[in-house]
Amino acid sequence: MSKVLLDRFLAAVPRAFVKTMLERQLPIYQQSAALAFSEQPWTDAEAITLLPYLRRALWEAEVRRTADACGLRTFDMAHIGKNSSCVHVRAGSIILTAHYVDSPNDFVREAESRKQNAGVNRWLTHYVDNRLLTAPIPNLDERPIYINMLHGAFFPAKKEDGMKVDPTTCFLRFGIPAADSNQYLAECVWSAQELLLQYAPAAVAEPIPKSMPDEAKPTIKIKKA
């Protein structure tokens, strides 16, 4: 069943969106670290506090910009607590939100808004709990699927660390949370690299010849007197 859900993702989310976010990840991280630690009127202690907010703002802006460039719809949705907003990307029936996590195996931090969003996936319970399977199994039609875009890396803790993010620690994954927002559906967490390999190869257009041979055979018309 995970293959069916993967196919739904690949059909709705453009490859360019995944590729661009993967390529922009490290530059965004480096920029957020530079803004927090470089020529700041505060100490490293305040920089560490500010860094997550800068990183989130830059990442959310890039998600919106990339989604718009790929022809996807975006919405700025306020959290239930009214303390911040979150960019929602709509790709057909797929709904995406981005979240920073400390490691690839971490689940996104608990929040009421995320629980509410994950409730969209309640209909997928039939596909993750064999006890609830019916005959026949409900069709996977165009009902919405909520997906978390999970990103992270190891960040410097002080200016003396060089303010550099190790690119080998960066990860970008896409996971389908269960309706209870406590776990991801089995085999439904995919790395960006894995997804890029799954997209069908782009059709290669036939090259246009630089010049077409002139095969016309002119004839001379002789006027009769």
Disulfide bonds with the S-S distance in Angstrom:
none
